[in-house]
Amino acid sequence: MTQFTHQQYDDIERSVAAGRRIVVWRRGTEYIVVPMALRVRGGRELIEARNPTTGDPMTLYLDELDRIEVVK
């Protein structure tokens, strides 16, 4: 489990507000997604996102992610 910094949380929140893509790594797989919301569900933080190609919704729990980067 990765602990995210304040800067990373700010980057996620800015990406949600701007509709900017992020790259996340989970269990060795890279996902490029458009974050829609940063929420807490059942005591766990998550990113509600969409696949930019298919539009399919994705729920990414922060405690399952290895790394996050904002696409600039």
PDB file of N, H, CA, C and O in Angstrom:
ATOM      1  N   MET A   1       0.841  -1.180   0.000  1.00  0.00           N
ATOM      2  CA  MET A   1       0.000   0.000   0.000  1.00  0.00           C
ATOM      3  C   MET A   1       0.883   1.239   0.000  1.00  0.00           C
ATOM      4  O   MET A   1       1.799   1.355   0.814  1.00  0.00           O
ATOM      5  N   THR A   2       0.610   2.157  -0.905  1.00  0.00           N
ATOM      6  H   THR A   2      -0.134   2.063  -1.567  1.00  0.00           H
ATOM      7  CA  THR A   2       1.371   3.381  -1.040  1.00  0.00           C
ATOM      8  C   THR A   2       0.697   4.506  -0.270  1.00  0.00           C
ATOM      9  O   THR A   2      -0.526   4.641  -0.298  1.00  0.00           O
ATOM     10  N   GLN A   3       1.491   5.303   0.409  1.00  0.00           N
ATOM     11  H   GLN A   3       2.484   5.193   0.432  1.00  0.00           H
ATOM     12  CA  GLN A   3       0.976   6.498   1.064  1.00  0.00           C
ATOM     13  C   GLN A   3       1.184   7.670   0.105  1.00  0.00           C
ATOM     14  O   GLN A   3       2.309   7.943  -0.313  1.00  0.00           O
ATOM     15  N   PHE A   4       0.114   8.350  -0.237  1.00  0.00           N
ATOM     16  H   PHE A   4      -0.800   8.128   0.103  1.00  0.00           H
ATOM     17  CA  PHE A   4       0.212   9.463  -1.166  1.00  0.00           C
ATOM     18  C   PHE A   4       0.471  10.755  -0.417  1.00  0.00           C
ATOM     19  O   PHE A   4       0.021  10.934   0.714  1.00  0.00           O
ATOM     20  N   THR A   5       1.204  11.657  -1.063  1.00  0.00           N
ATOM     21  H   THR A   5       1.570  11.512  -1.983  1.00  0.00           H
ATOM     22  CA  THR A   5       1.560  12.946  -0.462  1.00  0.00           C
ATOM     23  C   THR A   5       0.437  13.954  -0.668  1.00  0.00           C
ATOM     24  O   THR A   5      -0.499  13.728  -1.434  1.00  0.00           O
ATOM     25  N   HIS A   6       0.559  15.069   0.037  1.00  0.00           N
ATOM     26  H   HIS A   6       1.320  15.253   0.660  1.00  0.00           H
ATOM     27  CA  HIS A   6      -0.418  16.153  -0.145  1.00  0.00           C
ATOM     28  C   HIS A   6      -0.389  16.642  -1.588  1.00  0.00           C
ATOM     29  O   HIS A   6      -1.431  16.958  -2.162  1.00  0.00           O
ATOM     30  N   GLN A   7       0.801  16.704  -2.171  1.00  0.00           N
ATOM     31  H   GLN A   7       1.648  16.447  -1.704  1.00  0.00           H
ATOM     32  CA  GLN A   7       0.930  17.150  -3.558  1.00  0.00           C
ATOM     33  C   GLN A   7       0.199  16.200  -4.510  1.00  0.00           C
ATOM     34  O   GLN A   7      -0.448  16.651  -5.455  1.00  0.00           O
ATOM     35  N   GLN A   8       0.297  14.910  -4.273  1.00  0.00           N
ATOM     36  H   GLN A   8       0.823  14.544  -3.506  1.00  0.00           H
ATOM     37  CA  GLN A   8      -0.394  13.945  -5.128  1.00  0.00           C
ATOM     38  C   GLN A   8      -1.910  14.082  -4.994  1.00  0.00           C
ATOM     39  O   GLN A   8      -2.628  13.992  -5.989  1.00  0.00           O
ATOM     40  N   TYR A   9      -2.404  14.298  -3.768  1.00  0.00           N
ATOM     41  H   TYR A   9      -1.821  14.370  -2.959  1.00  0.00           H
ATOM     42  CA  TYR A   9      -3.841  14.529  -3.587  1.00  0.00           C
ATOM     43  C   TYR A   9      -4.271  15.800  -4.324  1.00  0.00           C
ATOM     44  O   TYR A   9      -5.319  15.819  -4.969  1.00  0.00           O
ATOM     45  N   ASP A  10      -3.464  16.858  -4.228  1.00  0.00           N
ATOM     46  H   ASP A  10      -2.613  16.843  -3.704  1.00  0.00           H
ATOM     47  CA  ASP A  10      -3.763  18.095  -4.952  1.00  0.00           C
ATOM     48  C   ASP A  10      -3.804  17.845  -6.453  1.00  0.00           C
ATOM     49  O   ASP A  10      -4.688  18.345  -7.149  1.00  0.00           O
ATOM     50  N   ASP A  11      -2.843  17.069  -6.950  1.00  0.00           N
ATOM     51  H   ASP A  11      -2.125  16.663  -6.385  1.00  0.00           H
ATOM     52  CA  ASP A  11      -2.807  16.749  -8.379  1.00  0.00           C
ATOM     53  C   ASP A  11      -4.061  15.989  -8.811  1.00  0.00           C
ATOM     54  O   ASP A  11      -4.619  16.263  -9.874  1.00  0.00           O
ATOM     55  N   ILE A  12      -4.500  15.046  -7.997  1.00  0.00           N
ATOM     56  H   ILE A  12      -4.047  14.823  -7.134  1.00  0.00           H
ATOM     57  CA  ILE A  12      -5.719  14.292  -8.311  1.00  0.00           C
ATOM     58  C   ILE A  12      -6.921  15.230  -8.329  1.00  0.00           C
ATOM     59  O   ILE A  12      -7.734  15.181  -9.251  1.00  0.00           O
ATOM     60  N   GLU A  13      -7.036  16.085  -7.309  1.00  0.00           N
ATOM     61  H   GLU A  13      -6.375  16.125  -6.560  1.00  0.00           H
ATOM     62  CA  GLU A  13      -8.172  17.007  -7.238  1.00  0.00           C
ATOM     63  C   GLU A  13      -8.181  17.977  -8.419  1.00  0.00           C
ATOM     64  O   GLU A  13      -9.242  18.275  -8.967  1.00  0.00           O
ATOM     65  N   ARG A  14      -7.013  18.467  -8.810  1.00  0.00           N
ATOM     66  H   ARG A  14      -6.151  18.225  -8.364  1.00  0.00           H
ATOM     67  CA  ARG A  14      -6.931  19.363  -9.974  1.00  0.00           C
ATOM     68  C   ARG A  14      -7.310  18.630 -11.261  1.00  0.00           C
ATOM     69  O   ARG A  14      -7.955  19.198 -12.142  1.00  0.00           O
ATOM     70  N   SER A  15      -6.908  17.374 -11.357  1.00  0.00           N
ATOM     71  H   SER A  15      -6.384  16.912 -10.641  1.00  0.00           H
ATOM     72  CA  SER A  15      -7.256  16.575 -12.536  1.00  0.00           C
ATOM     73  C   SER A  15      -8.754  16.345 -12.630  1.00  0.00           C
ATOM     74  O   SER A  15      -9.323  16.367 -13.721  1.00  0.00           O
ATOM     75  N   VAL A  16      -9.392  16.123 -11.487  1.00  0.00           N
ATOM     76  H   VAL A  16      -8.930  16.105 -10.600  1.00  0.00           H
ATOM     77  CA  VAL A  16     -10.852  15.970 -11.462  1.00  0.00           C
ATOM     78  C   VAL A  16     -11.505  17.260 -11.949  1.00  0.00           C
ATOM     79  O   VAL A  16     -12.389  17.224 -12.806  1.00  0.00           O
ATOM     80  N   ALA A  17     -11.074  18.400 -11.405  1.00  0.00           N
ATOM     81  H   ALA A  17     -10.357  18.429 -10.709  1.00  0.00           H
ATOM     82  CA  ALA A  17     -11.680  19.695 -11.754  1.00  0.00           C
ATOM     83  C   ALA A  17     -11.472  20.045 -13.224  1.00  0.00           C
ATOM     84  O   ALA A  17     -12.360  20.608 -13.863  1.00  0.00           O
ATOM     85  N   ALA A  18     -10.294  19.709 -13.760  1.00  0.00           N
ATOM     86  H   ALA A  18      -9.573  19.251 -13.240  1.00  0.00           H
ATOM     87  CA  ALA A  18      -9.964  20.085 -15.132  1.00  0.00           C
ATOM     88  C   ALA A  18     -10.299  19.004 -16.158  1.00  0.00           C
ATOM     89  O   ALA A  18     -10.229  19.254 -17.361  1.00  0.00           O
ATOM     90  N   GLY A  19     -10.663  17.805 -15.695  1.00  0.00           N
ATOM     91  H   GLY A  19     -10.720  17.603 -14.718  1.00  0.00           H
ATOM     92  CA  GLY A  19     -10.925  16.708 -16.622  1.00  0.00           C
ATOM     93  C   GLY A  19      -9.659  16.207 -17.288  1.00  0.00           C
ATOM     94  O   GLY A  19      -9.699  15.691 -18.405  1.00  0.00           O
ATOM     95  N   ARG A  20      -8.536  16.359 -16.603  1.00  0.00           N
ATOM     96  H   ARG A  20      -8.504  16.779 -15.695  1.00  0.00           H
ATOM     97  CA  ARG A  20      -7.221  15.963 -17.133  1.00  0.00           C
ATOM     98  C   ARG A  20      -6.953  14.490 -16.832  1.00  0.00           C
ATOM     99  O   ARG A  20      -7.283  14.004 -15.750  1.00  0.00           O
ATOM    100  N   ARG A  21      -6.373  13.804 -17.761  1.00  0.00           N
ATOM    101  H   ARG A  21      -6.106  14.199 -18.640  1.00  0.00           H
ATOM    102  CA  ARG A  21      -6.084  12.375 -17.605  1.00  0.00           C
ATOM    103  C   ARG A  21      -4.999  12.132 -16.563  1.00  0.00           C
ATOM    104  O   ARG A  21      -4.119  12.964 -16.345  1.00  0.00           O
ATOM    105  N   ILE A  22      -5.090  10.965 -15.927  1.00  0.00           N
ATOM    106  H   ILE A  22      -5.805  10.289 -16.104  1.00  0.00           H
ATOM    107  CA  ILE A  22      -4.049  10.509 -15.020  1.00  0.00           C
ATOM    108  C   ILE A  22      -3.653   9.091 -15.415  1.00  0.00           C
ATOM    109  O   ILE A  22      -4.420   8.360 -16.041  1.00  0.00           O
ATOM    110  N   VAL A  23      -2.448   8.731 -15.035  1.00  0.00           N
ATOM    111  H   VAL A  23      -1.824   9.325 -14.527  1.00  0.00           H
ATOM    112  CA  VAL A  23      -1.965   7.366 -15.233  1.00  0.00           C
ATOM    113  C   VAL A  23      -1.850   6.745 -13.854  1.00  0.00           C
ATOM    114  O   VAL A  23      -1.228   7.315 -12.957  1.00  0.00           O
ATOM    115  N   VAL A  24      -2.447   5.582 -13.688  1.00  0.00           N
ATOM    116  H   VAL A  24      -2.952   5.119 -14.417  1.00  0.00           H
ATOM    117  CA  VAL A  24      -2.348   4.868 -12.413  1.00  0.00           C
ATOM    118  C   VAL A  24      -1.801   3.473 -12.670  1.00  0.00           C
ATOM    119  O   VAL A  24      -2.057   2.872 -13.713  1.00  0.00           O
ATOM    120  N   TRP A  25      -1.049   2.973 -11.711  1.00  0.00           N
ATOM    121  H   TRP A  25      -0.841   3.462 -10.864  1.00  0.00           H
ATOM    122  CA  TRP A  25      -0.524   1.612 -11.777  1.00  0.00           C
ATOM    123  C   TRP A  25      -1.126   0.832 -10.625  1.00  0.00           C
ATOM    124  O   TRP A  25      -1.052   1.248  -9.468  1.00  0.00           O
ATOM    125  N   ARG A  26      -1.720  -0.297 -10.953  1.00  0.00           N
ATOM    126  H   ARG A  26      -1.780  -0.634 -11.892  1.00  0.00           H
ATOM    127  CA  ARG A  26      -2.313  -1.185  -9.951  1.00  0.00           C
ATOM    128  C   ARG A  26      -1.959  -2.614 -10.308  1.00  0.00           C
ATOM    129  O   ARG A  26      -2.266  -3.095 -11.398  1.00  0.00           O
ATOM    130  N   ARG A  27      -1.305  -3.286  -9.368  1.00  0.00           N
ATOM    131  H   ARG A  27      -1.055  -2.896  -8.482  1.00  0.00           H
ATOM    132  CA  ARG A  27      -0.909  -4.693  -9.554  1.00  0.00           C
ATOM    133  C   ARG A  27      -0.163  -4.920 -10.859  1.00  0.00           C
ATOM    134  O   ARG A  27      -0.396  -5.909 -11.553  1.00  0.00           O
ATOM    135  N   GLY A  28       0.738  -3.996 -11.190  1.00  0.00           N
ATOM    136  H   GLY A  28       0.928  -3.192 -10.627  1.00  0.00           H
ATOM    137  CA  GLY A  28       1.577  -4.147 -12.374  1.00  0.00           C
ATOM    138  C   GLY A  28       0.936  -3.743 -13.684  1.00  0.00           C
ATOM    139  O   GLY A  28       1.566  -3.869 -14.734  1.00  0.00           O
ATOM    140  N   THR A  29      -0.295  -3.262 -13.658  1.00  0.00           N
ATOM    141  H   THR A  29      -0.807  -3.160 -12.805  1.00  0.00           H
ATOM    142  CA  THR A  29      -0.983  -2.848 -14.878  1.00  0.00           C
ATOM    143  C   THR A  29      -1.141  -1.338 -14.891  1.00  0.00           C
ATOM    144  O   THR A  29      -1.505  -0.728 -13.886  1.00  0.00           O
ATOM    145  N   GLU A  30      -0.864  -0.745 -16.041  1.00  0.00           N
ATOM    146  H   GLU A  30      -0.568  -1.241 -16.858  1.00  0.00           H
ATOM    147  CA  GLU A  30      -0.991   0.700 -16.207  1.00  0.00           C
ATOM    148  C   GLU A  30      -2.363   1.027 -16.795  1.00  0.00           C
ATOM    149  O   GLU A  30      -2.804   0.400 -17.758  1.00  0.00           O
ATOM    150  N   TYR A  31      -3.027   2.014 -16.203  1.00  0.00           N
ATOM    151  H   TYR A  31      -2.669   2.524 -15.420  1.00  0.00           H
ATOM    152  CA  TYR A  31      -4.329   2.488 -16.695  1.00  0.00           C
ATOM    153  C   TYR A  31      -4.234   3.985 -16.932  1.00  0.00           C
ATOM    154  O   TYR A  31      -3.724   4.720 -16.085  1.00  0.00           O
ATOM    155  N   ILE A  32      -4.719   4.439 -18.074  1.00  0.00           N
ATOM    156  H   ILE A  32      -5.132   3.842 -18.762  1.00  0.00           H
ATOM    157  CA  ILE A  32      -4.866   5.868 -18.330  1.00  0.00           C
ATOM    158  C   ILE A  32      -6.351   6.148 -18.255  1.00  0.00           C
ATOM    159  O   ILE A  32      -7.139   5.581 -19.012  1.00  0.00           O
ATOM    160  N   VAL A  33      -6.735   7.031 -17.331  1.00  0.00           N
ATOM    161  H   VAL A  33      -6.095   7.492 -16.716  1.00  0.00           H
ATOM    162  CA  VAL A  33      -8.152   7.284 -17.069  1.00  0.00           C
ATOM    163  C   VAL A  33      -8.397   8.785 -16.895  1.00  0.00           C
ATOM    164  O   VAL A  33      -7.472   9.563 -16.665  1.00  0.00           O
ATOM    165  N   VAL A  34      -9.658   9.161 -17.010  1.00  0.00           N
ATOM    166  H   VAL A  34     -10.410   8.529 -17.197  1.00  0.00           H
ATOM    167  CA  VAL A  34     -10.092  10.521 -16.700  1.00  0.00           C
ATOM    168  C   VAL A  34     -10.814  10.455 -15.352  1.00  0.00           C
ATOM    169  O   VAL A  34     -11.889   9.861 -15.260  1.00  0.00           O
ATOM    170  N   PRO A  35     -10.242  11.055 -14.308  1.00  0.00           N
ATOM    171  CA  PRO A  35     -10.888  10.999 -12.993  1.00  0.00           C
ATOM    172  C   PRO A  35     -12.127  11.886 -12.957  1.00  0.00           C
ATOM    173  O   PRO A  35     -12.098  13.022 -13.430  1.00  0.00           O
ATOM    174  N   MET A  36     -13.204  11.367 -12.399  1.00  0.00           N
ATOM    175  H   MET A  36     -13.226  10.444 -12.015  1.00  0.00           H
ATOM    176  CA  MET A  36     -14.451  12.116 -12.299  1.00  0.00           C
ATOM    177  C   MET A  36     -14.690  12.635 -10.882  1.00  0.00           C
ATOM    178  O   MET A  36     -15.291  13.692 -10.694  1.00  0.00           O
ATOM    179  N   ALA A  37     -14.213  11.879  -9.884  1.00  0.00           N
ATOM    180  H   ALA A  37     -13.725  11.020 -10.036  1.00  0.00           H
ATOM    181  CA  ALA A  37     -14.437  12.265  -8.485  1.00  0.00           C
ATOM    182  C   ALA A  37     -13.446  11.542  -7.584  1.00  0.00           C
ATOM    183  O   ALA A  37     -12.989  10.441  -7.893  1.00  0.00           O
ATOM    184  N   LEU A  38     -13.127  12.177  -6.471  1.00  0.00           N
ATOM    185  H   LEU A  38     -13.499  13.071  -6.220  1.00  0.00           H
ATOM    186  CA  LEU A  38     -12.337  11.577  -5.402  1.00  0.00           C
ATOM    187  C   LEU A  38     -13.284  11.448  -4.226  1.00  0.00           C
ATOM    188  O   LEU A  38     -13.791  12.454  -3.730  1.00  0.00           O
ATOM    189  N   ARG A  39     -13.536  10.220  -3.769  1.00  0.00           N
ATOM    190  H   ARG A  39     -13.124   9.403  -4.172  1.00  0.00           H
ATOM    191  CA  ARG A  39     -14.557   9.971  -2.748  1.00  0.00           C
ATOM    192  C   ARG A  39     -14.051   9.026  -1.666  1.00  0.00           C
ATOM    193  O   ARG A  39     -12.970   8.446  -1.766  1.00  0.00           O
ATOM    194  N   VAL A  40     -14.874   8.895  -0.627  1.00  0.00           N
ATOM    195  H   VAL A  40     -15.752   9.366  -0.546  1.00  0.00           H
ATOM    196  CA  VAL A  40     -14.640   7.899   0.418  1.00  0.00           C
ATOM    197  C   VAL A  40     -15.869   7.004   0.456  1.00  0.00           C
ATOM    198  O   VAL A  40     -16.999   7.484   0.558  1.00  0.00           O
ATOM    199  N   ARG A  41     -15.636   5.695   0.374  1.00  0.00           N
ATOM    200  H   ARG A  41     -14.718   5.305   0.291  1.00  0.00           H
ATOM    201  CA  ARG A  41     -16.734   4.727   0.430  1.00  0.00           C
ATOM    202  C   ARG A  41     -16.312   3.600   1.371  1.00  0.00           C
ATOM    203  O   ARG A  41     -15.278   2.966   1.163  1.00  0.00           O
ATOM    204  N   GLY A  42     -17.099   3.359   2.387  1.00  0.00           N
ATOM    205  H   GLY A  42     -17.939   3.875   2.557  1.00  0.00           H
ATOM    206  CA  GLY A  42     -16.787   2.293   3.335  1.00  0.00           C
ATOM    207  C   GLY A  42     -15.468   2.519   4.055  1.00  0.00           C
ATOM    208  O   GLY A  42     -14.778   1.564   4.412  1.00  0.00           O
ATOM    209  N   GLY A  43     -15.118   3.784   4.267  1.00  0.00           N
ATOM    210  H   GLY A  43     -15.679   4.559   3.976  1.00  0.00           H
ATOM    211  CA  GLY A  43     -13.868   4.111   4.944  1.00  0.00           C
ATOM    212  C   GLY A  43     -12.637   4.038   4.061  1.00  0.00           C
ATOM    213  O   GLY A  43     -11.518   4.193   4.552  1.00  0.00           O
ATOM    214  N   ARG A  44     -12.819   3.806   2.768  1.00  0.00           N
ATOM    215  H   ARG A  44     -13.727   3.680   2.369  1.00  0.00           H
ATOM    216  CA  ARG A  44     -11.694   3.725   1.822  1.00  0.00           C
ATOM    217  C   ARG A  44     -11.801   4.841   0.794  1.00  0.00           C
ATOM    218  O   ARG A  44     -12.883   5.130   0.283  1.00  0.00           O
ATOM    219  N   GLU A  45     -10.660   5.466   0.496  1.00  0.00           N
ATOM    220  H   GLU A  45      -9.781   5.231   0.911  1.00  0.00           H
ATOM    221  CA  GLU A  45     -10.635   6.513  -0.518  1.00  0.00           C
ATOM    222  C   GLU A  45     -10.582   5.875  -1.900  1.00  0.00           C
ATOM    223  O   GLU A  45      -9.923   4.855  -2.103  1.00  0.00           O
ATOM    224  N   LEU A  46     -11.287   6.492  -2.848  1.00  0.00           N
ATOM    225  H   LEU A  46     -11.822   7.320  -2.683  1.00  0.00           H
ATOM    226  CA  LEU A  46     -11.319   5.960  -4.204  1.00  0.00           C
ATOM    227  C   LEU A  46     -11.411   7.073  -5.223  1.00  0.00           C
ATOM    228  O   LEU A  46     -11.824   8.194  -4.925  1.00  0.00           O
ATOM    229  N   ILE A  47     -11.015   6.731  -6.429  1.00  0.00           N
ATOM    230  H   ILE A  47     -10.680   5.821  -6.671  1.00  0.00           H
ATOM    231  CA  ILE A  47     -11.173   7.618  -7.573  1.00  0.00           C
ATOM    232  C   ILE A  47     -12.221   6.990  -8.468  1.00  0.00           C
ATOM    233  O   ILE A  47     -12.073   5.844  -8.895  1.00  0.00           O
ATOM    234  N   GLU A  48     -13.279   7.732  -8.756  1.00  0.00           N
ATOM    235  H   GLU A  48     -13.399   8.663  -8.409  1.00  0.00           H
ATOM    236  CA  GLU A  48     -14.238   7.304  -9.765  1.00  0.00           C
ATOM    237  C   GLU A  48     -13.738   7.883 -11.076  1.00  0.00           C
ATOM    238  O   GLU A  48     -13.538   9.092 -11.189  1.00  0.00           O
ATOM    239  N   ALA A  49     -13.535   7.022 -12.068  1.00  0.00           N
ATOM    240  H   ALA A  49     -13.698   6.039 -11.976  1.00  0.00           H
ATOM    241  CA  ALA A  49     -12.915   7.449 -13.318  1.00  0.00           C
ATOM    242  C   ALA A  49     -13.615   6.823 -14.510  1.00  0.00           C
ATOM    243  O   ALA A  49     -14.470   5.950 -14.366  1.00  0.00           O
ATOM    244  N   ARG A  50     -13.232   7.291 -15.691  1.00  0.00           N
ATOM    245  H   ARG A  50     -12.538   8.001 -15.808  1.00  0.00           H
ATOM    246  CA  ARG A  50     -13.741   6.736 -16.945  1.00  0.00           C
ATOM    247  C   ARG A  50     -12.563   6.439 -17.861  1.00  0.00           C
ATOM    248  O   ARG A  50     -11.572   7.168 -17.882  1.00  0.00           O
ATOM    249  N   ASN A  51     -12.690   5.372 -18.605  1.00  0.00           N
ATOM    250  H   ASN A  51     -13.496   4.780 -18.588  1.00  0.00           H
ATOM    251  CA  ASN A  51     -11.715   5.062 -19.638  1.00  0.00           C
ATOM    252  C   ASN A  51     -11.947   6.071 -20.767  1.00  0.00           C
ATOM    253  O   ASN A  51     -13.065   6.165 -21.273  1.00  0.00           O
ATOM    254  N   PRO A  52     -10.925   6.824 -21.174  1.00  0.00           N
ATOM    255  CA  PRO A  52     -11.148   7.867 -22.181  1.00  0.00           C
ATOM    256  C   PRO A  52     -11.485   7.326 -23.569  1.00  0.00           C
ATOM    257  O   PRO A  52     -12.051   8.052 -24.386  1.00  0.00           O
ATOM    258  N   THR A  53     -11.155   6.089 -23.849  1.00  0.00           N
ATOM    259  H   THR A  53     -10.695   5.499 -23.186  1.00  0.00           H
ATOM    260  CA  THR A  53     -11.425   5.496 -25.159  1.00  0.00           C
ATOM    261  C   THR A  53     -12.817   4.900 -25.231  1.00  0.00           C
ATOM    262  O   THR A  53     -13.549   5.148 -26.188  1.00  0.00           O
ATOM    263  N   THR A  54     -13.192   4.111 -24.222  1.00  0.00           N
ATOM    264  H   THR A  54     -12.597   3.909 -23.445  1.00  0.00           H
ATOM    265  CA  THR A  54     -14.472   3.398 -24.261  1.00  0.00           C
ATOM    266  C   THR A  54     -15.574   4.091 -23.476  1.00  0.00           C
ATOM    267  O   THR A  54     -16.758   3.853 -23.718  1.00  0.00           O
ATOM    268  N   GLY A  55     -15.185   4.957 -22.527  1.00  0.00           N
ATOM    269  H   GLY A  55     -14.224   5.151 -22.331  1.00  0.00           H
ATOM    270  CA  GLY A  55     -16.180   5.602 -21.668  1.00  0.00           C
ATOM    271  C   GLY A  55     -16.630   4.732 -20.513  1.00  0.00           C
ATOM    272  O   GLY A  55     -17.491   5.139 -19.734  1.00  0.00           O
ATOM    273  N   ASP A  56     -16.061   3.533 -20.386  1.00  0.00           N
ATOM    274  H   ASP A  56     -15.361   3.202 -21.019  1.00  0.00           H
ATOM    275  CA  ASP A  56     -16.439   2.626 -19.300  1.00  0.00           C
ATOM    276  C   ASP A  56     -16.033   3.202 -17.946  1.00  0.00           C
ATOM    277  O   ASP A  56     -14.934   3.741 -17.811  1.00  0.00           O
ATOM    278  N   PRO A  57     -16.906   3.097 -16.940  1.00  0.00           N
ATOM    279  CA  PRO A  57     -16.562   3.587 -15.603  1.00  0.00           C
ATOM    280  C   PRO A  57     -15.582   2.643 -14.905  1.00  0.00           C
ATOM    281  O   PRO A  57     -15.592   1.432 -15.126  1.00  0.00           O
ATOM    282  N   MET A  58     -14.734   3.231 -14.056  1.00  0.00           N
ATOM    283  H   MET A  58     -14.725   4.215 -13.876  1.00  0.00           H
ATOM    284  CA  MET A  58     -13.784   2.455 -13.266  1.00  0.00           C
ATOM    285  C   MET A  58     -13.781   3.016 -11.852  1.00  0.00           C
ATOM    286  O   MET A  58     -13.898   4.226 -11.657  1.00  0.00           O
ATOM    287  N   THR A  59     -13.650   2.148 -10.883  1.00  0.00           N
ATOM    288  H   THR A  59     -13.556   1.165 -11.042  1.00  0.00           H
ATOM    289  CA  THR A  59     -13.476   2.556  -9.491  1.00  0.00           C
ATOM    290  C   THR A  59     -12.098   2.083  -9.063  1.00  0.00           C
ATOM    291  O   THR A  59     -11.806   0.888  -9.080  1.00  0.00           O
ATOM    292  N   LEU A  60     -11.253   3.032  -8.678  1.00  0.00           N
ATOM    293  H   LEU A  60     -11.490   4.003  -8.664  1.00  0.00           H
ATOM    294  CA  LEU A  60      -9.871   2.729  -8.303  1.00  0.00           C
ATOM    295  C   LEU A  60      -9.665   3.114  -6.847  1.00  0.00           C
ATOM    296  O   LEU A  60      -9.674   4.298  -6.510  1.00  0.00           O
ATOM    297  N   TYR A  61      -9.480   2.125  -5.982  1.00  0.00           N
ATOM    298  H   TYR A  61      -9.473   1.163  -6.256  1.00  0.00           H
ATOM    299  CA  TYR A  61      -9.248   2.387  -4.563  1.00  0.00           C
ATOM    300  C   TYR A  61      -7.795   2.783  -4.357  1.00  0.00           C
ATOM    301  O   TYR A  61      -6.889   2.079  -4.801  1.00  0.00           O
ATOM    302  N   LEU A  62      -7.570   3.902  -3.690  1.00  0.00           N
ATOM    303  H   LEU A  62      -8.307   4.474  -3.330  1.00  0.00           H
ATOM    304  CA  LEU A  62      -6.217   4.413  -3.510  1.00  0.00           C
ATOM    305  C   LEU A  62      -5.312   3.441  -2.779  1.00  0.00           C
ATOM    306  O   LEU A  62      -4.115   3.386  -3.059  1.00  0.00           O
ATOM    307  N   ASP A  63      -5.858   2.674  -1.851  1.00  0.00           N
ATOM    308  H   ASP A  63      -6.831   2.718  -1.623  1.00  0.00           H
ATOM    309  CA  ASP A  63      -5.000   1.740  -1.106  1.00  0.00           C
ATOM    310  C   ASP A  63      -4.570   0.535  -1.944  1.00  0.00           C
ATOM    311  O   ASP A  63      -3.772  -0.278  -1.478  1.00  0.00           O
ATOM    312  N   GLU A  64      -5.081   0.404  -3.167  1.00  0.00           N
ATOM    313  H   GLU A  64      -5.730   1.064  -3.546  1.00  0.00           H
ATOM    314  CA  GLU A  64      -4.682  -0.666  -4.079  1.00  0.00           C
ATOM    315  C   GLU A  64      -3.719  -0.190  -5.165  1.00  0.00           C
ATOM    316  O   GLU A  64      -3.194  -0.994  -5.935  1.00  0.00           O
ATOM    317  N   LEU A  65      -3.491   1.127  -5.220  1.00  0.00           N
ATOM    318  H   LEU A  65      -3.917   1.780  -4.595  1.00  0.00           H
ATOM    319  CA  LEU A  65      -2.664   1.691  -6.294  1.00  0.00           C
ATOM    320  C   LEU A  65      -1.195   1.704  -5.912  1.00  0.00           C
ATOM    321  O   LEU A  65      -0.830   1.930  -4.758  1.00  0.00           O
ATOM    322  N   ASP A  66      -0.366   1.456  -6.908  1.00  0.00           N
ATOM    323  H   ASP A  66      -0.662   1.272  -7.846  1.00  0.00           H
ATOM    324  CA  ASP A  66       1.085   1.496  -6.707  1.00  0.00           C
ATOM    325  C   ASP A  66       1.629   2.894  -6.951  1.00  0.00           C
ATOM    326  O   ASP A  66       2.555   3.336  -6.270  1.00  0.00           O
ATOM    327  N   ARG A  67       1.047   3.595  -7.934  1.00  0.00           N
ATOM    328  H   ARG A  67       0.295   3.236  -8.487  1.00  0.00           H
ATOM    329  CA  ARG A  67       1.578   4.901  -8.316  1.00  0.00           C
ATOM    330  C   ARG A  67       0.534   5.666  -9.117  1.00  0.00           C
ATOM    331  O   ARG A  67      -0.320   5.070  -9.773  1.00  0.00           O
ATOM    332  N   ILE A  68       0.610   6.998  -9.057  1.00  0.00           N
ATOM    333  H   ILE A  68       1.304   7.482  -8.524  1.00  0.00           H
ATOM    334  CA  ILE A  68      -0.279   7.881  -9.815  1.00  0.00           C
ATOM    335  C   ILE A  68       0.565   8.995 -10.419  1.00  0.00           C
ATOM    336  O   ILE A  68       1.450   9.537  -9.757  1.00  0.00           O
ATOM    337  N   GLU A  69       0.291   9.341 -11.688  1.00  0.00           N
ATOM    338  H   GLU A  69      -0.427   8.901 -12.226  1.00  0.00           H
ATOM    339  CA  GLU A  69       0.917  10.493 -12.334  1.00  0.00           C
ATOM    340  C   GLU A  69      -0.125  11.209 -13.151  1.00  0.00           C
ATOM    341  O   GLU A  69      -1.000  10.579 -13.744  1.00  0.00           O
ATOM    342  N   VAL A  70      -0.037  12.536 -13.186  1.00  0.00           N
ATOM    343  H   VAL A  70       0.674  13.048 -12.704  1.00  0.00           H
ATOM    344  CA  VAL A  70      -0.927  13.343 -14.005  1.00  0.00           C
ATOM    345  C   VAL A  70      -0.313  13.469 -15.389  1.00  0.00           C
ATOM    346  O   VAL A  70       0.878  13.754 -15.516  1.00  0.00           O
ATOM    347  N   VAL A  71      -1.112  13.259 -16.422  1.00  0.00           N
ATOM    348  H   VAL A  71      -2.079  13.028 -16.319  1.00  0.00           H
ATOM    349  CA  VAL A  71      -0.648  13.450 -17.798  1.00  0.00           C
ATOM    350  C   VAL A  71      -0.649  14.932 -18.076  1.00  0.00           C
ATOM    351  O   VAL A  71      -1.674  15.601 -17.946  1.00  0.00           O
ATOM    352  N   LYS A  72       0.506  15.445 -18.461  1.00  0.00           N
ATOM    353  H   LYS A  72       1.339  14.901 -18.568  1.00  0.00           H
ATOM    354  CA  LYS A  72       0.625  16.903 -18.709  1.00  0.00           C
ATOM    355  C   LYS A  72       0.712  17.202 -20.169  1.00  0.00           C
ATOM    356  O   LYS A  72       0.816  18.366 -20.556  1.00  0.00           O
TER     357      LYS A  72
END
